[in-house]
Amino acid sequence: MRAREERKELEKMLDSSPKNIDSNVPNDAEKIPGLQAEPVTDVNFIELREKCEEEAEVMLNNAIKFIIPLDMIEESEYLQNKLKVDIISLAGMVYQLRTNEVMQKALIDQVNSGMSSARMFEVFSTMSKTIGELNKQLIQTVEAIKETYKKYKEDVIEKRTEALGPKSGQSGMLTTSTGDVVTRGTKEVIDNIKKMKYPPKEHHDDVDDVDIVLDDDTEK
């Protein structure tokens, strides 16, 4: 009996409802407060990405400027392209780190507003671990990049030396009066240094036989 009554009620509702129910359904253009999702963060992720690229560029330039001069990078197209690739790679890691920090802050704000659950604390713990790993990877990546630029600097110097050709008397090399490079044993090197620093004095055996002639004014 109850089922029959419920059916009649439903039939009445259907009969009284319009044929097209689109007019009763809210569309995307209508701003209904109850259906509008509030943003969790106020971060512009496009701007954040650009800031991460700038941060990576500054970080990398500071890391390698004491290793390889900028003129070497400017003269080498390969090094210029490599620097751009390294900046993009480093910017991706910085972006992952910053977005995780943003999400962690949003999670903290949700908990502070009263929306807390055991799952949220579990997620917070996982994100904290992820942020720590990203920081560690970022430091390791920068150190690895520095080592590669040290190797490239040695290669560039070697190529420049080859282009100049063999040359005697270079800075830091011991050379003789004829321009030859001294590359002998330690004792011989020391002897050559002494000879160049203290040349032998000329001895006159007949110095006693030299007459001293004085002029008339001196005798007076």
C-alpha positions in Angstrom: 0.0 0.0 0.0 2.8 2.3 0.8 4.6 1.6 -2.4 1.5 2.5 -4.4 1.2 5.8 -2.6 4.8 6.7 -3.2 4.3 5.9 -6.9 1.4 8.2 -7.1 3.4 11.0 -5.5 6.2 10.5 -8.0 3.8 10.5 -10.9 2.3 13.8 -9.7 5.8 15.3 -9.5 6.6 14.2 -13.0 3.4 15.5 -14.4 3.9 18.9 -12.8 7.5 19.2 -13.9 8.4 20.9 -17.2 9.2 18.8 -20.3 12.6 20.3 -20.6 14.4 20.6 -17.3 17.3 22.6 -18.7 15.9 25.8 -17.2 16.2 24.4 -13.7 19.8 23.2 -14.1 22.5 25.7 -13.4 25.1 26.2 -16.2 28.7 27.1 -16.0 28.0 30.8 -16.6 25.9 31.1 -13.5 27.9 31.9 -10.4 26.1 30.0 -7.6 28.1 30.2 -4.3 27.2 26.7 -3.3 28.6 25.3 -6.5 31.7 27.4 -6.9 34.9 25.7 -5.7 37.1 28.1 -3.7 40.8 28.1 -4.6 43.1 26.5 -2.1 46.1 28.6 -3.0 46.6 32.0 -4.5 49.7 31.0 -6.5 50.1 31.8 -10.2 51.9 28.7 -11.4 52.9 30.2 -14.7 54.7 33.0 -12.8 56.1 30.5 -10.4 57.7 28.6 -13.3 59.3 31.8 -14.7 60.7 32.6 -11.2 62.1 29.0 -11.0 63.9 29.5 -14.3 65.4 32.8 -13.1 66.4 31.2 -9.8 68.0 28.3 -11.6 70.0 30.6 -13.9 71.3 32.7 -11.0 72.2 29.5 -9.0 74.1 28.0 -11.9 75.9 31.2 -12.9 77.1 31.6 -9.3 78.2 28.0 -9.2 80.4 28.0 -12.3 81.6 31.6 -12.5 84.7 30.8 -10.4 85.3 27.6 -12.4 85.1 28.7 -16.1 85.4 32.3 -17.3 82.4 33.8 -19.2 84.6 34.5 -22.2 85.1 30.7 -22.7 81.3 30.2 -22.7 80.8 33.1 -25.1 83.4 31.8 -27.5 81.9 28.2 -27.5 78.5 27.6 -29.0 78.5 24.1 -27.5 79.0 25.5 -24.0 76.3 28.1 -24.6 73.8 25.4 -25.5 74.9 23.2 -22.6 74.4 26.1 -20.2 70.8 26.6 -21.5 70.0 22.9 -21.2 71.5 22.8 -17.6 69.4 25.8 -16.6 66.2 24.2 -18.0 67.0 20.9 -16.2 67.8 22.7 -12.9 64.6 24.9 -13.3 62.5 21.8 -13.5 63.9 20.5 -10.2 63.4 23.9 -8.5 59.8 24.0 -9.8 59.1 20.6 -8.4 60.5 21.8 -5.0 58.5 25.0 -5.0 55.2 23.4 -6.0 55.6 20.8 -3.3 56.2 23.6 -0.8 53.0 25.4 -2.0 50.9 22.2 -1.7 52.3 21.6 1.8 51.4 25.1 2.9 47.9 24.6 1.4 47.5 21.4 3.4 48.6 23.2 6.6 46.0 25.9 5.9 43.3 23.3 5.4 44.2 21.7 8.8 44.2 25.0 10.5 40.7 25.7 9.1 39.4 22.6 10.8 39.4 20.2 7.8 41.7 17.6 9.4 41.8 13.8 9.0 44.4 11.1 9.6 44.9 10.9 5.8 45.9 14.5 5.6 48.6 14.0 8.2 49.9 11.0 6.3 50.1 13.1 3.1 51.9 15.9 5.0 54.5 13.4 6.2 55.0 12.1 2.6 55.3 15.6 1.2 57.9 16.6 3.9 60.0 13.6 2.9 59.7 14.5 -0.8 60.8 18.1 -0.2 63.8 16.8 1.7 64.8 14.5 -1.1 64.4 17.3 -3.7 66.6 19.6 -1.7 69.3 16.9 -1.6 69.0 16.1 -5.3 69.2 19.8 -6.1 72.5 20.2 -4.2 73.9 17.0 -5.8 72.9 18.1 -9.3 74.6 21.5 -8.9 77.8 19.8 -7.7 77.7 17.4 -10.6 77.3 20.3 -13.1 80.3 22.1 -11.5 82.4 19.0 -12.1 81.4 18.8 -15.8 82.4 22.5 -16.3 85.8 21.8 -14.7 86.4 19.2 -17.3 85.2 21.4 -20.1 87.6 24.2 -18.9 90.5 21.8 -19.1 89.5 20.8 -22.6 89.2 24.4 -23.8 92.6 25.3 -22.4 94.1 22.2 -24.0 92.6 23.2 -27.4 93.9 26.8 -27.0 97.4 25.5 -26.3 97.3 23.2 -29.3 96.2 26.1 -31.5 99.1 28.2 -30.3 101.6 25.4 -31.0 104.8 24.5 -29.0 106.4 27.5 -27.4 109.6 27.7 -25.3 110.0 30.1 -22.4 106.4 29.9 -21.3 105.4 31.2 -17.9 106.4 28.9 -15.0 109.1 27.2 -17.1 112.8 27.4 -16.5 114.7 28.4 -19.6 118.4 28.9 -20.5 119.9 32.0 -22.2 119.2 30.4 -25.6 115.5 29.9 -24.8 115.7 26.2 -24.3 113.4 24.7 -21.6 115.3 23.1 -18.7 113.6 19.7 -18.0 116.4 17.8 -16.3 116.7 16.4 -12.8 116.3 18.4 -9.6 120.0 18.9 -9.0 120.6 20.1 -12.5 117.7 22.5 -12.3 119.1 24.0 -9.1 122.5 24.4 -10.6 121.0 26.2 -13.6 119.1 28.5 -11.3 122.3 29.4 -9.4 124.2 30.1 -12.7 121.5 32.4 -13.9 121.1 34.2 -10.6 124.8 34.4 -9.7 126.9 34.6 -12.9 130.6 33.8 -12.5 132.8 36.8 -11.8 135.8 37.5 -14.1 139.2 37.1 -12.3 142.2 39.1 -13.3 145.5 37.4 -12.4 147.5 40.4 -13.2 145.7 42.8 -10.9 148.8 43.4 -8.8 150.8 44.5 -11.8 148.5 47.3 -12.7 150.1 50.7 -12.0 148.0 53.3 -10.4 148.5 56.6 -12.2 147.7 59.7 -10.3 147.4 63.1 -11.9 149.3 66.1 -10.6 146.3 67.5 -8.6 145.9 64.3 -6.7 149.6 64.1 -5.7 149.4 67.6 -4.2 
